[in-house]
Amino acid sequence: MRRLAIFLVPLFAFTTASDTLEINWKRLADVKFSRKLNKELSMYFLYPTFGPSVNVLQGKEVRIRGYMIPVDEADNIYVISAKPMAACFFCGGAGPESIIELQFRKKKQRFRTDEVLTVRGKLALNANDVDHLNYILKDAEVIE
């Protein structure tokens, strides 16, 4: 048994917590939404309950490919979407699970609307803060 342990140690040395997981939009669809009143704002919002395949992604470094949507270039607010702008959550028939808020590591980025890119960053699941999207990619950067 001791010999087996010696062989296992080098295998685990190559697996680190910073490995980037490639995810897709279908996986992010493992979420259900409930319409609830936000008493502070006196408005109804869709609040998420994340499914198990999404919950395990909390705090993990992930990468995903999608359509870039500049929301406010002056304030460096961008979203990556499963669908082009004409069909995204804001303008078309998609749901809130089809967009990710990008909080870039490097400020003052510039992108074209519907530019298809792959981004990576640390995924944060947001179930309560209505000032941000349900999915947030922190320390985001474009990788292709």
C-alpha positions as CSV (number, residue, x, y, z in Angstrom):
1,M,0.0,0.0,0.0
2,R,2.8,2.4,0.7
3,R,4.2,2.0,-2.8
4,L,0.8,3.0,-4.2
5,A,0.8,6.2,-2.2
6,I,4.2,7.2,-3.6
7,F,2.8,6.9,-7.2
8,L,-0.4,8.9,-6.4
9,V,1.4,11.9,-5.0
10,P,3.0,13.0,-8.3
11,L,-0.4,12.7,-10.1
12,F,-2.1,15.0,-7.6
13,A,0.8,17.5,-7.9
14,F,-0.3,18.3,-11.5
15,T,-3.9,19.1,-10.5
16,T,-4.3,22.5,-9.0
17,A,-7.2,24.6,-7.7
18,S,-6.4,27.2,-10.4
19,D,-7.1,24.8,-13.3
20,T,-9.6,26.5,-15.7
21,L,-12.8,24.6,-16.3
22,E,-14.4,24.9,-19.7
23,I,-18.2,25.4,-19.3
24,N,-21.0,25.9,-21.7
25,W,-24.3,27.7,-21.6
26,K,-26.4,24.5,-21.2
27,R,-24.7,23.9,-17.9
28,L,-25.6,27.3,-16.6
29,A,-29.2,26.6,-17.4
30,D,-29.3,24.4,-14.3
31,V,-31.2,27.1,-12.4
32,K,-34.8,27.9,-11.5
33,F,-36.2,31.4,-10.9
34,S,-38.8,32.6,-8.5
35,R,-40.5,36.0,-8.9
36,K,-40.2,37.8,-5.5
37,L,-40.8,41.2,-4.1
38,N,-37.7,43.2,-3.2
39,K,-39.1,45.2,-0.3
40,E,-36.2,47.7,-0.3
41,L,-37.0,48.7,-3.9
42,S,-40.7,47.8,-3.9
43,M,-40.3,45.9,-7.2
44,Y,-40.5,42.3,-8.2
45,F,-37.3,40.5,-9.4
46,L,-36.4,37.0,-10.6
47,Y,-34.3,35.3,-7.9
48,P,-32.3,32.2,-8.8
49,T,-32.0,28.9,-7.1
50,F,-28.9,27.3,-8.6
51,G,-28.9,23.6,-9.3
52,P,-26.1,21.2,-8.2
53,S,-24.1,21.3,-11.5
54,V,-23.9,25.1,-11.1
55,N,-23.3,25.3,-7.4
56,V,-20.1,23.3,-7.7
57,L,-18.7,26.1,-10.0
58,Q,-18.9,28.7,-7.3
59,G,-15.5,30.3,-6.9
60,K,-13.9,28.2,-9.6
61,E,-11.9,29.6,-12.5
62,V,-13.9,28.9,-15.7
63,R,-13.9,29.8,-19.3
64,I,-16.8,30.2,-21.7
65,R,-17.4,31.4,-25.2
66,G,-20.1,33.8,-26.2
67,Y,-21.2,37.1,-27.7
68,M,-19.8,40.3,-26.2
69,I,-22.4,43.0,-25.3
70,P,-21.1,46.4,-24.3
71,V,-23.6,47.7,-21.7
72,D,-21.8,50.9,-20.7
73,E,-18.3,51.3,-22.2
74,A,-17.6,54.4,-20.2
75,D,-18.0,52.5,-17.0
76,N,-16.4,49.3,-18.3
77,I,-19.6,47.3,-18.0
78,Y,-19.8,44.3,-20.3
79,V,-21.8,41.2,-20.5
80,I,-21.1,37.9,-22.4
81,S,-24.1,36.2,-23.7
82,A,-25.1,32.8,-25.1
83,K,-26.9,34.6,-27.9
84,P,-26.3,37.7,-30.0
85,M,-27.7,41.0,-28.8
86,A,-30.9,40.8,-30.9
87,A,-31.8,37.6,-29.1
88,C,-30.1,38.1,-25.7
89,F,-31.9,38.4,-22.3
90,F,-32.1,42.2,-22.6
91,C,-33.5,42.4,-26.1
92,G,-34.8,39.0,-27.1
93,G,-36.2,35.7,-25.9
94,A,-33.4,34.3,-23.7
95,G,-33.4,34.1,-19.9
96,P,-31.2,35.6,-17.2
97,E,-29.1,32.3,-17.2
98,S,-27.9,33.2,-20.7
99,I,-25.7,36.1,-19.7
100,I,-22.7,36.7,-17.4
101,E,-21.5,40.0,-16.0
102,L,-17.8,40.6,-16.7
103,Q,-15.7,42.3,-14.1
104,F,-12.4,42.7,-15.9
105,R,-9.1,42.5,-14.3
106,K,-7.8,45.2,-16.6
107,K,-9.9,48.3,-16.8
108,K,-11.0,50.2,-19.9
109,Q,-11.6,47.4,-22.3
110,R,-13.2,47.9,-25.7
111,F,-15.2,45.4,-27.7
112,R,-17.6,45.3,-30.6
113,T,-21.2,44.3,-30.0
114,D,-21.7,40.6,-30.9
115,E,-17.9,39.9,-31.1
116,V,-17.5,36.2,-30.4
117,L,-14.9,35.7,-27.7
118,T,-13.8,33.3,-25.0
119,V,-13.3,34.7,-21.5
120,R,-12.1,33.3,-18.3
121,G,-12.3,34.3,-14.7
122,K,-13.6,33.3,-11.3
123,L,-17.3,32.5,-11.3
124,A,-19.4,34.0,-8.6
125,L,-23.0,33.0,-8.1
126,N,-25.3,35.9,-7.2
127,A,-28.7,35.0,-5.8
128,N,-29.6,38.2,-3.9
129,D,-27.9,41.4,-5.2
130,V,-30.3,42.9,-7.8
131,D,-27.6,45.4,-8.8
132,H,-25.6,42.6,-10.5
133,L,-26.4,39.7,-12.7
134,N,-26.8,36.2,-11.4
135,Y,-23.5,35.0,-12.9
136,I,-20.5,37.2,-12.5
137,L,-17.0,36.5,-13.9
138,K,-14.5,38.2,-11.6
139,D,-11.0,39.1,-12.7
140,A,-12.2,38.3,-16.2
141,E,-9.9,38.4,-19.2
142,V,-10.3,37.6,-22.9
143,I,-8.3,34.5,-23.9
144,E,-9.4,34.2,-27.6
